[in-house]
Amino acid sequence: MKPTFSTYFIDLVLSLQLRGFVIMIFAPSVLPYLQPWPRPLLRHLLSEFWPNGCAASWRRLSTKGHAPQSVIGQDSAQVLGQSYPRDDFTNVTPKILEKVGRNLHNQSHHPLWLIKERIKAHFYSSYIGRSGNPLFSVHDNLSPVVTTEQNFDSLLIPPGHPSRKRGDNYYLNRTTMLRAHTSAHQTDLVRSGLDAFLLAGDVYRRDEIDASHYPVFHQMEGVRLFSNRQLFSRVQNGGELSLFERGGRRSPEKQETHTLEAVKLVEFDLKRTLTQLVSYLFGADLEIRWVDCYFPFTHPSFEMEVRFQGDWMEVLGCGVMEQELLNSAGAGDKLGWAFGLGLERLAMVLYSIPDIRLFWSQDERFLKQFRVQDIHQPVCFQTLSKYPPLHNDISFWLPNGKESEAGRESFTENDFYELVRSIGGDLVEKVSLVDNFTHPKTGRRSHCYRIIYRHMERTLTQQEVQRVHQQIEQAAESELGVQGRF
């Protein structure tokens, strides 16, 4: 009886030579990566690591001097030296445009730069091509201004998908936006002929306000593609195996065009790569588990969780790339994997940074702690003096009716959060809904939000907080159509 691929996979020692380096795999170590993992209670943290959607632009940012000032005018938005006409979808704010071009991940000895450089160093040293050069190229200076086609369509995000909502993104106009994730550059980079690359950049999403959420954050992701020869060249009888099959069916384990053997090898390589990465960052004794999940642009898809301080924490999303994406990018003869992670979340854990606003601080007491001679040198952030918080509540009746004349929701929480950010900026530490009341007779709904103010570098006075709070109250009525209960 002729041995099957499964027989070789489980009983034999495999030596996979993938683009110039060799991985020795003993069969017992294969199984933990490939067995199905039970799905735990859903925790919606992954939007910070790999939100649904993607974007790309080949226009690079200048690496010398300061980026051009970005401003909002009456008829257009000026972003990084380019002008974009405004329309009814424009919702980017001056506060957000102030962040465009800051590129914290490229500022030497910034904590986000340290994390990015550590990840680069790991990939550069661990994956070497046949010529002796690093296998993975790195792209960390692409413009954050992208088209909606790049951010959504190129990643198979359907037209009605919730991730496209105006309330969740920053639009310059109906066809142009600030990227919601770095994944949108995938198609362009693959189309250029790249088979292995890392991509880092700032991304923009309208979201809640607390110590771990900010409208601008930074992502890093990786992509790797395999040809038939690269994937099977070191597998016994690999010449008889193929990446693709005809007449196949989509299942939880694979896409309809892929062979199960190819998917399992790609899945193994992906999980092994990421396990080595997080072990390198967090330590070899780290507990890891994999959770099945869903993304529009990968299948099968997984989330990695690590055991940290007694609890399971999601750190990244990943999966086997949808073949339709590779076909459209001119790489239809290859199979690939992709992953995406959030740099802020990793840095907050690794360096014990308690508040995401600190990444934007110009305070020398914060910045000097990360000026290390070696990027691998351990850093434990010493908290700055904790200035006391001040909190004020704001209560108002919501507008009648669920939708405006333009067909959009008349009030969303993200609209209110964005208004608070526009006025309060980084003085606002957290906004939380503390009461949701429906009048028993009229049916009118009322929300009460608690806004916590805290400056990162000095003590606030109630007088200056009250001035900001009154501006928020006035703007809520005039811009959101709510009726104040002040």
N, C-alpha and C positions, 0 to 999 in steps of 0.2 A: 504494500500500500504506500502510495507516494505521500511523504510528509506534507502537511498543510503549513501555511504561513503561521497559523496559531501555534503549531507544534514547535516550529523554530523560535517563535517569539517567546514562548514560555520556557522551553526546555534548553535552549541553546544560549550561548554567549554571543551577543550581537556587537559588532563593531561598526558604528555608523561614521563614515567620513563625510561630513557636511561642509562643503565649501572650504576645504583645506585644513580642517582640524578633526581629530578623532575622539569619539566618545566611547568608552568601554562601558557596556551595560550588562550586568548580571541579571538574569531573568527574574529572581525574586524581587529585585528592586524596582522592576517595571510595574508590578501589579498595583502598588499604592497609588500610582499616578493615574491609572486607567480605570480603576473601579469606580462605579457611581457613588456619589457622596449624598447623604441625606440633606434635604434642603431645610435650613433653620428658619426661624421666624424672619419674615422679610423686614429688612432695615434699610430705609431709603437714604443711604449715605453716598451711593456710588455716583450720583450726579456730579459730585465734586471731583471724581476721578475720571469718569468717562461718560459725560452726559450724552443723551441721544441726539446725534447730529454731528456735523463735521465741516471743515472749511479749509481753503487753500489759496494762496496767492504767490506768484513767483516774484513779485516786486519785493526786494529785500530792503531792510532798514539800514540806514547809515550807522556804521560802527564808530564814527568819529564825531566828536562834538555833540551838541544837544539836538534832539529831534525837533522838527518844525512844530510850532505851536498849533494846537488843535482847538478850534473854536466853533461855536454854533452861531450862524447868522440868521437873518430873517428868511432868506430864500435858499440857503445852502449851508452845508457843514464842511469846514475845512479840517481835514484830518491828515496829518503827516505830509503836508504839502500838496495834497490833492483836494479838489472841490467836488462835493456830491450834492445834487439838488435835493431839497427837502420835499416831502409829500405827506399824505395823511398817515403814513406808517412811521414817520420819524419820531423816535422817542429817546434817542441818546441825549444825555444831559451834560452840561459843562463840567460837573464834578467827575463824571466818568471820563470825559475827554482829557481831563488833567492827568489821568493815569496812563493814557496811550503814549507809548514811546519811552516810558520809564524803564521797562525791560529789567526788572529786578533780577531775573535769572541770569543776566549777563553782567551784573555789577560785581566786580571782583570782591570776594570775601563777604558778600551778602549770604545769609543762611540758605536762600534758595539757590544761589550760585554754587555753594558748597555741595548741596545735595545733587545738583545736576552734574557737577564735575566728578563726584564720587561714582555716580552711575556710569558716566562716560569712561572713567578709568577702569571700571570693572569690565565693561564690554570691550574696551581696547585691549586689555591684557588677556581676556579669556577667549576671544574669538579672533583668530588671525587667518587671513586669506592665504592662498597659495603663493602669492608674491611676497609674503611676509608683512604686509600692511594690515591694519585693522579691517576686519570684515564689514563692520557697521560704519557707515558715514553718519555725521551728526549735522543737523540743521536746526539752528536756534535763533535765526534772525529774519524769519519771514514776516511780512506785514500782517497784522491782525485784521485788516479790512479785507473782507471776502464777499463773494456773491452768495445769494441764497442757494443757488444751484450747487456751489461748492459745499456749503454748510449742511445741506439737506439732501438734494437730489442725487449727488454723486455717491451718497452713502445709503441709497435706497430708502430714505425717510419719506413715507407717503405724504401727499399733500395735506391730508387732514390730521396728521400726527400731532399730539399735544405739544411736542417739543418745539414746534414751529410758532407757537402762540406769541403774539406781540408782547403779552405780559411777561414772558419768560426770557426775552432776548432784547438786545440793543440794536435797533434798526437805524441805519442812516437814511434809507428809503425802502421801498418795497423790494428792491432787487439787490440791495447792498447792506451789509451789517458788520458788526464786530464779531469775530468768530466766537462761537459758543464752545468750541473744543478744537484741539489741534488736529483731530482726525480728518478734518476737511482737506488737509494737504496730502492725504494719502494717494488719491488718484493721480494728482499731478506728479508726485515723486515717483510712483510706480511707472507712469507713462514715460518718464524721462529715462527709464532703463535701470533704475535702482532695484536691487534684490534684497538689500538689508540696510535699514537706516533707523536712526533715532531722531525724534523730533520734539523740540521743546518750545514753549511760548506762553504768552499771557492770553487768557480767555475771559470772556465776559458773559455773565448771566445775572438776570434780575432774580433776587432770591431773598430769603428771610434775613433778619439781622440778629446775629448773636456772636459769641466769641469764636466760633469756628466757620462762619460764613461771611463772605465778602463778595461784592459784585465783580471784582477782578481777582482772579487767581491764576495759577500756573500749572500747566500739565506737561508731562513727558510721556511719549509713547514710542513703541518700537514695532517694526514690520520686518518679517523675513519670508522670502519666497524660495521654493524648492522646485527644481526640475525633476523629471523622472529619474535621471541618472544620479543626481545629488542625493535623493532620498533613499534609493534602493541599492546604490552601488556596493555597499558593504553588507548587505543582507544576503544570506545564502539563497541561491536561486533567485536573486533580485531581478535578473533579466526577464523573468517570467511575470513580474508584477507591474502594475500600471497605476498611475494617479487617477485615471478616469475609467468610467464604465458607461455603457449605453443601457437605457431602459431601467436604470436604477430608481429607487424611490427614496424620498426624504424621510428620515426617521430621527428620533432624538439623538442618535449617534453620529449621523452624517447627512450631507447634502445629496441630492439625487444623482449628481454627476460624478461624485467621488467614490472611490473604492474604500471599503472599510479598512483595508490594510494601510492605505496611504493616510487616511485620517488619523488612525491610531498612532502612527509614527509621528505625524505632525503635532498631534496633541501631546504626545510624550515629550517631544523636543521643546514645545512651548512651556509646559509645566516644569520641566527640568531647568530650563533657562531662568524662569522667574523664581523658582525655589532657590537657585544659587544666588540670584540677585538680592532677594530679601534676607537671605542668610548672611550675605556679605555686609548688608546695611545694619541688620539688627543683631546678628550673632548666630553662631552655628546651632545653638540649642533652641532656636525659635520653633514653636509649634505652628504648623501650617495645616489648613484644610481647604478643600475646593468645594464650591457650591455651584450647581447648575443654575443658569439664569438665561435671560433673553436680551439680545441686542439686534437691531435691524441689519447690521452690517457684518455679523459673524454667526456661524452655526457649525458645530455646537459652541456655546458660550459659557464662560465660567467667571466666577468671582473668587479671588483669593482672600482668605481671612487668616489673620495671625493672632496668636494668643498673646495679649499684651496687658500687663497689670491685672491679670485675673479675668479678662473678658476677651471675647472674640471681636476683632476689628477688621472691617473690610479695607483693603489697601489698593486693590486694582481690579479692573475688568479685562477680559481677554477672550480669545476664541479663534477658530479657524475662519479665515476671511471668506465671505460670500463669493462664490466663483463668478457671479455676474459682475462684481466690482472689478475683478482681475480681467475678465473678458473685455470690459469697456475701456480698461486702461492699457490694452494691448499685451497683456501677460496671460492670455488664456491657456497657455501650455504649462502653467505652473500652479502650484498649490502654496498657500501661505497662512501664517498666523499674524495676529496683531494684539498688542496690549496697550493700555493707557492707565496712568497713575497720576495722582495729585501731589505736586511738590510741597505745597503748604502742609498738608496733613502729615507727610513723612517728616518734614522739618519740625513740626510742633511736637511730634512724638520723640524724635531722635535728640532734639535739643531742649526739650521741656519748655517750649514757648507757649504761654498760657492763652494768648489772645492774638487772633489773626491780624488785627490792625497793626500790631507791632512790626510786621514785615514792611510797612510803609513808613516807619518812623525814621526821622533824621537825627534822632537823639544819639549823641556820641556814646552815651553809656550803653546803649543797645548795640550799636554797630561795632564798637571796639572788641566786643566779646568774641567776634567771629573772624578776627584778623589773626589767623593761625598760619604757621609756616608750612604745615603739611595738611592737605585736605582731609587726610585720614585721622588727624588728631581729634580725640574726643572733646566735645564741647557740651557743657551743661549750663544753660542760660541762667544767670543770676537775676532774679526778678527785680525790676526797678521798684522804687518806693510805690506802694499801692495807694494811690490817691482815692479818697472816699467818693462813692457814687452818689448821684442825686437822681431822683426819679419823679416824673410828672405823668399824670394820666390824661388821656384825651378820649372823649366819648362823643359819638355822633350817630345820627340816623342815616342809614344807607339810602341811596337813591331808589325811587320806585322803579320797577321794571328790571328785567334781567339783562337786557341788551340795549345798546344805543342804536341810533338810526343807521350807523355804519355796520351794524351786525356784530359789534364786539360787546363783550360784557361791560356793563356800565360801571361796575366797581369790582376790582380784584385786590386781594391783599398785597400783591406785589406792586401795584400802583401806589398804595399807601407807603409801603416800605421805601420805594424809590423817591417819593416826595420827601420823606423824612431824611433820607440820605442826601438829597439835593440841598436841603437847608442846613441840617445838623452836621453833615459830613462825618468825620471821625470822632466828633464829640459824642456820638451816639454809640453806646456799647451794645445795647440790646433793645429790641422791640418785641413785645409779646401780647397776644390777645388774652385779656384777663376776664372778659365778660362778653357773652353773645346773647342778646335779649330780643325776644319777639313779643310785641305788644299783643295781648290776648284779644283785643277788640278790633284794632285796625290792621293787624298783621304786619305792621312795620317792624323792621329789624334794626337793632342798634348794636354797635360794636364799641367796646372800650379797650384801648390799648395802653399798656404801661411802657413808657420810654425811659430807659436808664441812660443817663449821661455820665461820662467819666473821661476826663482828659488823661492821656498817657504820660504827660510830663509835668503837670502841675495840678493844683487844687482848683476846681471850679467854684464859683459863687452862685448862690441861688438866683441872684439878680441877672447874671448873664445867661444862665440856663432859661430863666423865665422869658427873656427876650427871644431866644431861639424858639421856645415852645409856642409862644404867641404867633410867631411867623408860621409855624407848622399848622396851627389851628386855622389861621386865615387862609393859607394856601389850600388846605384840605377842602374848605367850603368853596373856594373860587375855582379850583382845578379839578376836583373829584366829584363835585355836585352833591356832597353830603351836607346834612344840616347839623350844626354843632349843638352839643348839649354841654357847653362849657360853663 
